[in-house]
Amino acid sequence: MWSARLAAACLALVAAAHLGCARGDEQGRGAGAAGDPACACAPTPVVDPTLLAFLSRARAAHHAADLAIGAGDRAAAVRALEGIITAPRPPGAPPEVAEVTADTHARLAELRSEDGEFDAAGRDIEAGLRLAPAPSHYQGHLYEVAGVVEERRAKALEARGDREAAARARRRAVDLLERAIAIQDQVITEALRGARQGPR
């Protein structure tokens, strides 16, 4: 699932590059044909190759994490994902970089909470939310994972016999999951409104 999201992001960027070149070609037909030095699309690539490189690197790291988990080496999976967070970033703070990194924090939080590292998982959620401050699919997903983290914390506390703390964790889980639902509802509603209005 994680690598599929990254693949979709890469494909969208490549499509944008081709679309931008085609538009530039149309604008430049009066000056020269496609491939001519005067073609408007030739000197100005739409997509920075460093951004594509970052996304490809991130996709490879998620695949490496999948393989490590399959082999039972969860520590190696965490290291692969942490490499995305510490990797050099393309200049200009492209939104795709923030989105991929936020999603990686969400996956780290899931892995750490599965291992009972609930406080570390919470720090990953906080770091991810700093990268997704506005309502979006990525922000909603982070709140969804935060709810799952608290649900797992509640089960661990219940198993230790601390019912009061478990009840508090369950209440936090419900609040976080409801917030995730509200954010995703907002994302869907705004998308549908934009589709009805059509291009201006």
Buried (B, 14 or more C-beta within 10 A) or exposed (E): EBBEBBBEBBEEBEEEBEEBBEEBBEEBBEEBEBEEEEBBBBEEEBBBEBBBEBBEBBBBBBBBBBEBBEEEBBEBBBBBBBBBBEBEBBEEEBEBBBBBBBBBBBBBBBBBBBEEBBEBBBBBBEBBBEBBEEBBBBBBBBBBBBBBBBBBBBBBBBEEEBEEBBEBBBEBBBBBBEBBBEBBEBBEEEEEEEEEEEEE
